[in-house]
Amino acid sequence: MDRREVIKNLSALPLAGATFPLESALAQPQRGASAAQSQGIDILLKSGHVIDPKNQIDGTMDVAISGDKIVQVARDISTRDARRVIDVAGYYVTPGLIDMHVHAYNGIHESSVHVDGFTFRAGVTTAVDAGSAGWRSFRDFKSNIIDTSRTRILAFLNLVGYGMLSRFESQNLDEMNPEMTAYMITRLFPGIIVGVKQAHYWGADFTPIDLAVKAGTLANVPVMIDFGEHIPPRSTEELFMRRLRPGDIFTHTYADHPHNRECVLTGTSADANRRVKPLIFEAQKRGIIFEVGHGGGAFQFSCAIPAIQQGFIAEVISSDLHMTSMNQGMKDQANLLSKFMAMGLSLQDVITRSTLNPANVMKRPDLGNLSVGSEADVAVFNLRTGNFGFLDVRGMKIDGTRKLEAELTIRAGRIVWDLNGIASQRWNG
């Protein structure tokens, strides 16, 4: 073929600013200890500050890896059986980040990138393509991109057969096939395809939304909606309260384009006293998932800062990585998390919203944690202090004093990024 041709336990999602007591983690049995002692340790991360929201760990711990698995997380693990000991004192150790909105169908989708060049250097080990491929083109995407990438790539499958070739294909209702979409998810690629994507529809009707929800219901997966592009804007109340199901996802949460998309705030960016619409809190309470999807045109401080100050925070922080966004205000996932800290979120909160929360949304509880027995996807961050600037998609700037920098990234037990050589042997000449 021509290559051109509700979330379970929503109430358990941690709240903004939540921290996790070290004592509760230490009180739990360290079930991996015997395994680590019996088979040896390939990599021992020593004395880092571990933040693992799923396991309620927030304190100084060691992390032991054998093969491609986490085998122990505890204080003062013996170095005796460790083949490589890496001193990470002074650094933060987290699960490998999950970026739940990227475009990775490089060579087909017009602005997709080869994600391996952008993920590991930002601490990301799992990238989730947001609808670049559809039910007609996904086999090609899997064989040529997913299967050849070192980054774990999951996907939301576009409801349109050929995915995001252009805006024009996204208008073709005949190509929106919920049965074929569900078949690809449930019978051919379960676990790899984690949801359905519907985007870029110009019409005033809700037909594509309904078809996407039908596909999601058939496949028992969430639907991600990129909702906009019609002038005047379609009703978000209709979308949130009558069309979507609990666990479905609204992307580009902090976009501020009043001519073709309803903002989560009242009024326009020129208004001094914009408020979060009561509808938004009602939708969040109902179980609608709000996801950042920063991108190159869908994140404005004029929307994000007032919303966050009023207590409305998207459950998932994601980049919408593509050729434009990476060279503008977004840059990468680590920079994006730093931007949210500059807007008032804690380090623990931004880690939660890029590890545990997206894993729960996608129904992939095996990801986004450092549980014993899980695949060894780990990020080690330096939290720099100083004077830093962060941009939105309009080139507006805010200042911040903290910035995350990925020092070391481990994917499936292998070191794939080592910024300053903290895992490397010193050359003495």
C-alpha positions in Angstrom: 0.0 0.0 0.0 1.2 3.5 -0.8 2.4 5.1 2.5 0.6 8.3 1.6 -2.4 6.4 0.7 -13.8 6.0 33.1 -10.6 5.9 33.8 -10.4 3.7 36.7 -10.1 5.5 40.0 -10.3 9.1 38.8 -10.9 10.3 42.3 -7.5 8.8 43.3 -5.6 11.2 41.1 -3.3 13.3 43.3 -4.3 16.9 43.9 -2.2 19.9 43.1 0.7 20.4 45.5 0.3 16.9 47.0 3.5 15.5 48.6 4.2 11.9 49.6 5.6 11.1 53.1 8.8 9.1 53.1 7.7 7.3 56.2 4.8 5.6 54.5 7.1 4.3 51.8 9.6 3.0 54.3 6.8 1.2 56.2 6.0 -0.9 53.1 7.9 -4.2 52.7 10.7 -4.0 50.1 9.7 -7.1 48.2 12.5 -6.7 45.7 15.3 -7.2 48.1 15.8 -10.9 47.8 15.6 -10.7 44.0 18.3 -8.0 44.0 20.6 -10.0 46.3 20.1 -13.2 44.3 20.7 -12.0 40.8 23.0 -9.0 41.4 22.4 -5.4 40.5 23.4 -4.0 37.1 22.8 -0.3 37.9 22.5 1.1 41.4 21.4 4.7 41.6 22.7 5.9 45.0 21.4 8.5 47.4 19.0 10.4 45.1 15.8 12.1 46.1 13.2 9.7 44.7 9.8 11.0 43.7 7.4 8.2 42.8 3.8 9.3 43.2 2.2 5.9 42.6 4.2 4.4 45.5 4.0 7.5 47.7 7.8 7.9 47.8 9.2 11.4 48.3 12.7 11.2 49.9 16.3 10.0 49.7 16.4 6.4 48.5 18.4 4.1 46.3 17.1 2.5 43.2 18.4 -0.9 42.0 18.1 -2.2 38.5 18.8 -5.7 37.2 18.4 -6.3 33.5 15.4 -4.3 32.3 13.6 -4.4 35.7 13.5 -2.4 38.9 14.4 -4.9 41.6 14.6 -2.7 44.8 13.8 0.8 46.0 15.1 1.3 49.6 17.5 3.2 51.8 21.2 2.2 51.8 21.1 -0.7 49.4 24.5 -2.5 49.6 26.9 -1.8 46.8 28.5 -5.2 47.1 26.6 -6.9 44.3 26.3 -3.9 42.1 28.1 -3.9 38.8 27.7 -0.1 38.3 27.1 2.4 41.1 26.0 5.9 40.1 26.1 8.6 42.7 23.0 10.7 42.2 23.1 12.6 45.6 21.7 16.0 45.0 19.6 14.9 42.1 15.9 14.0 41.8 15.1 10.4 40.6 11.7 9.9 39.0 9.9 7.4 36.8 10.7 8.0 33.2 8.3 10.7 32.1 5.3 10.0 29.9 4.6 12.6 27.2 1.0 11.9 26.3 0.8 14.1 23.3 3.5 14.0 20.5 3.5 13.6 16.8 5.9 10.8 15.9 4.8 9.6 12.4 7.9 11.1 10.9 7.9 11.2 7.1 4.1 11.1 6.7 2.4 13.5 9.2 3.6 16.8 7.9 5.1 18.1 11.2 6.1 14.9 13.0 9.5 14.3 14.4 11.8 11.3 15.1 11.1 11.3 18.8 14.3 9.6 19.9 16.1 12.8 19.2 13.9 14.7 21.7 12.6 12.4 24.4 15.6 11.0 26.4 17.3 14.4 26.7 14.2 15.6 28.5 13.7 12.5 30.8 10.9 11.1 28.6 10.8 7.3 28.1 7.3 6.9 26.8 5.9 9.1 24.0 2.2 8.8 22.9 1.4 9.8 19.4 -1.8 11.9 19.3 -3.6 10.7 16.1 -0.9 11.1 13.4 -1.9 7.7 12.0 -5.4 6.3 11.4 -6.9 2.9 11.0 -5.7 2.7 7.4 -2.1 3.8 8.1 -1.3 2.5 11.5 0.3 -0.7 10.4 2.9 1.4 8.5 3.4 3.6 11.5 4.0 0.6 13.7 6.5 -1.2 11.4 8.4 1.9 10.3 8.4 4.0 13.4 7.2 2.3 16.6 9.1 -0.9 16.1 12.4 0.9 15.2 12.3 3.5 18.0 14.2 3.2 21.3 11.6 5.4 23.0 8.4 3.4 23.9 5.8 4.8 21.5 2.1 4.3 22.2 -0.7 5.9 20.2 -4.1 7.4 20.0 -5.6 6.2 16.7 -7.1 8.8 14.5 -10.7 8.2 13.7 -9.9 9.2 10.1 -8.4 6.4 8.0 -5.2 8.0 7.0 -4.8 10.2 10.1 -3.4 13.7 9.9 -2.3 13.9 6.3 -3.9 17.4 6.2 -6.9 19.3 7.5 -8.9 18.3 4.4 -8.8 14.5 5.2 -10.2 15.4 8.6 -13.5 16.6 7.1 -14.3 13.3 5.4 -17.0 11.6 7.4 -16.9 8.5 5.2 -13.3 7.9 6.5 -14.4 8.0 10.1 -15.1 4.4 10.8 -15.6 3.5 14.5 -15.8 -0.3 13.8 -12.5 -0.4 12.0 -10.9 1.9 14.6 -12.1 -0.4 17.4 -11.0 -3.5 15.5 -7.4 -2.1 15.2 -7.3 -1.4 18.9 -8.9 -4.5 20.4 -7.8 -7.3 17.9 -4.6 -6.1 16.4 -2.7 -3.7 18.7 -4.1 -3.7 22.2 -2.0 -1.9 24.7 -0.1 -0.1 22.0 -3.1 1.9 20.8 -4.4 3.4 24.0 -7.2 5.6 22.7 -9.0 7.3 19.8 -8.2 10.8 18.5 -10.6 13.2 16.8 -9.3 16.5 15.6 -9.5 19.4 13.2 -13.1 19.2 12.1 -14.5 22.4 10.5 -18.2 21.6 10.8 -20.7 22.9 13.3 -22.1 19.4 14.0 -21.0 16.8 16.6 -20.9 13.8 14.2 -17.2 13.2 14.5 -17.3 13.4 18.3 -20.1 10.9 18.4 -18.3 8.5 16.0 -15.1 8.8 18.1 -17.0 8.1 21.3 -18.6 5.1 19.6 -15.2 3.7 18.7 -13.9 4.4 22.2 -16.9 2.6 23.7 -16.4 -0.4 21.4 -12.7 -0.6 22.3 -13.0 0.4 26.0 -10.5 3.2 25.6 -10.6 6.9 26.1 -11.1 9.5 23.4 -8.9 12.5 22.9 -10.7 15.5 21.4 -9.0 18.5 19.7 -12.1 20.7 19.8 -12.1 23.9 17.7 -11.8 25.3 14.2 -15.4 26.2 13.6 -16.5 29.8 13.6 -18.4 30.6 15.8 -17.0 28.1 18.4 -19.0 24.9 19.1 -20.4 24.5 22.6 -18.0 23.0 25.2 -21.0 22.5 27.5 -22.5 20.2 24.9 -19.2 18.5 24.5 -18.4 18.0 28.2 -21.8 17.3 29.7 -23.6 15.4 26.9 -21.2 14.0 24.4 -18.0 12.8 26.2 -17.8 10.1 28.8 -15.9 10.2 32.1 -12.3 9.4 31.3 -12.4 11.1 27.9 -9.7 13.8 27.2 -9.9 17.4 26.2 -6.6 18.5 24.7 -5.1 22.0 24.4 -6.7 23.0 27.7 -5.0 26.4 27.9 -5.5 27.5 24.3 -6.9 31.1 24.0 -8.4 31.4 20.5 -11.9 33.0 21.1 -12.8 33.2 17.4 -12.9 29.4 16.9 -12.6 27.8 20.3 -14.2 28.4 23.7 -11.6 29.1 26.4 -11.9 27.7 29.9 -12.1 31.3 31.1 -14.8 33.9 30.7 -14.3 36.8 28.4 -11.2 37.5 26.2 -7.6 38.0 26.9 -8.2 41.7 27.1 -10.4 41.3 30.2 -8.7 42.0 33.5 -11.0 39.8 35.7 -11.3 36.6 33.7 -12.8 33.7 35.7 -12.8 29.9 35.2 -16.2 29.0 34.0 -18.2 26.9 36.5 -18.8 24.5 33.7 -15.1 23.6 33.7 -15.0 22.5 37.3 -18.3 20.6 36.8 -16.7 18.8 33.8 -13.6 18.0 35.8 -15.8 16.7 38.6 -17.7 14.6 36.1 -14.4 12.9 35.1 -13.4 14.8 31.9 -9.6 14.7 31.7 -8.0 18.0 30.8 -4.6 17.7 29.0 -2.1 20.5 28.2 -1.0 19.7 24.7 1.1 22.9 24.6 2.2 22.7 20.9 3.1 25.6 18.7 -0.2 27.4 19.0 -2.3 26.1 21.9 -0.9 27.5 25.1 -1.2 31.1 26.3 -0.3 32.5 29.7 -3.4 34.7 29.3 -5.4 31.5 29.9 -3.1 29.3 31.9 -2.0 31.6 34.7 -5.5 32.9 35.7 -6.8 29.4 35.5 -4.1 27.9 37.7 -4.4 30.7 40.2 -8.1 29.9 40.5 -7.4 26.2 41.1 -8.0 24.8 37.7 -5.1 22.6 36.7 -5.0 20.1 33.8 -4.6 16.5 35.0 -1.9 15.7 32.3 1.0 17.9 31.3 2.0 17.1 27.7 4.1 18.8 25.0 2.4 18.3 21.7 5.9 17.8 20.3 6.3 18.6 16.6 8.6 20.4 14.3 7.2 23.9 15.2 6.7 23.5 18.9 10.1 22.2 19.7 11.8 25.4 18.4 9.3 27.9 20.0 7.8 28.3 23.4 7.4 24.6 24.3 11.0 23.3 23.6 10.7 20.0 25.5 8.9 18.2 28.3 11.5 19.2 31.0 11.2 22.8 30.0 7.4 22.5 30.1 7.4 21.1 33.6 9.7 23.9 34.6 7.2 26.4 33.1 4.4 25.0 35.2 6.6 25.3 38.3 7.1 28.9 37.4 3.3 29.2 37.4 3.1 27.9 40.9 3.0 24.1 40.8 5.3 22.0 43.0 8.0 19.7 41.7 6.0 16.7 43.0 2.9 17.9 41.2 4.4 18.3 37.8 6.0 14.9 38.1 2.7 13.4 39.0 1.0 15.0 36.0 3.6 13.5 33.7 4.0 10.0 35.2 1.2 8.6 37.3 -1.7 10.6 35.8 -1.1 9.8 32.1 -0.5 6.2 33.0 -3.9 6.0 34.7 -5.7 7.9 31.9 -4.3 5.4 29.3 -5.1 2.4 31.5 -1.5 1.5 31.6 -0.7 1.0 35.3 2.6 -0.7 34.4 4.0 2.7 33.4 5.0 5.9 35.2 6.2 4.3 38.4 9.3 2.7 40.0 7.5 -0.3 41.4 9.5 -3.5 42.0 9.2 -5.6 38.9 8.3 -2.8 36.6 10.4 -2.0 33.5 13.3 0.1 34.5 12.4 3.5 32.9 14.1 6.1 35.1 14.8 9.8 34.8 17.4 11.7 36.9 17.0 15.4 37.1 19.1 18.3 38.2 16.9 21.1 39.6 18.8 24.2 38.7 18.2 27.5 40.5 18.8 30.9 38.9 17.0 33.3 36.6 15.1 31.6 33.7 12.6 32.7 31.2 9.7 30.7 29.8 7.6 31.5 26.7 4.1 30.8 25.5 3.1 30.3 21.9 2.6 34.1 21.4 6.2 34.8 22.6 5.0 36.2 25.9 7.5 35.6 28.7 7.4 34.8 32.4 10.3 34.5 34.8 11.2 31.5 37.0 13.8 30.6 39.5 13.9 26.8 39.0 14.5 24.7 35.9 14.6 20.9 35.5 17.5 19.5 33.5 17.7 15.8 32.6 21.0 14.5 33.8 20.5 10.8 33.1 17.7 8.8 31.4 17.4 5.0 31.6 15.1 3.2 29.2 14.4 -0.5 30.0 17.6 -0.8 32.1 19.9 0.9 29.5 21.4 4.3 29.9 20.3 6.3 26.9 21.1 9.9 28.0 24.0 11.0 30.2 24.3 14.8 30.0 27.5 15.3 32.1 28.8 11.7 32.2 27.8 10.9 35.8 27.4 7.3 34.8 30.6 7.1 32.8 34.2 6.2 33.6 36.6 9.0 33.9 39.4 9.2 31.4 42.7 9.9 33.1 45.0 10.1 30.1 
